[in-house]
Amino acid sequence: MIGKSGSFITIVFLIALTSFIGFGQNSMIDSLETRLSVAEGEDRIKTLILLSYNHLRISVEKSLEFSQMALEYSKKTGNTRKLARAYLMIGSGYNEKGNTVMPSGTSRRR
């Protein structure tokens, strides 16, 4: 009987923990989206990359959308450091999707 009670408590704890983590992540995304509405320059790119990162495990498509926006804005402003980070997030998104096709002319080392 004690074993069943302990298992029940463990399950309840895991469900509560999962809910708490999800709530925290949604709160972070909401804050970043609010920040994005007023952000400019490098801060805008940084916010887009953070939004891409925070969406990666929730919605890969949304993550790719934000990383593409970061890429375009980085090109527009000539920010090569953030351009590289945008490409990194795009790669992470495609990796998460399971799309590991290499561009033509490149090969994987084994």
C-alpha positions, 0 to 999 in steps of 0.5 A: 500500500505504501508503494502505491501511495509513493507512486501517486505522490511522485506522479502528482509532483511530476505533473505539478513540476511540468505545469510550473515549467510550462508556465514559466516558459510562457511567461518568458515568451510573453515578456519577450514579445512585449519587448519586441514591440519596442526593441530596435537595433541589436536589442531587436535582433537579440530579442528575436533570437531569444524568442526563437530559442524559447520556441524551439521545444514548443513550436519549431515552426515558430522558432524558425519564423523568429530566427528568419526575422532575426536573419533578415534584420541582421542583414539589413543592419549589417550586424554580422555577429547576430547574423551568425547567431540567427543562422545558428538558430535556423540550424537548430530549428532544422535539427529539431525537425529532424531535417539533417540534409546537408547542402550540396557540395558539403559532406559529414565527417565520420 
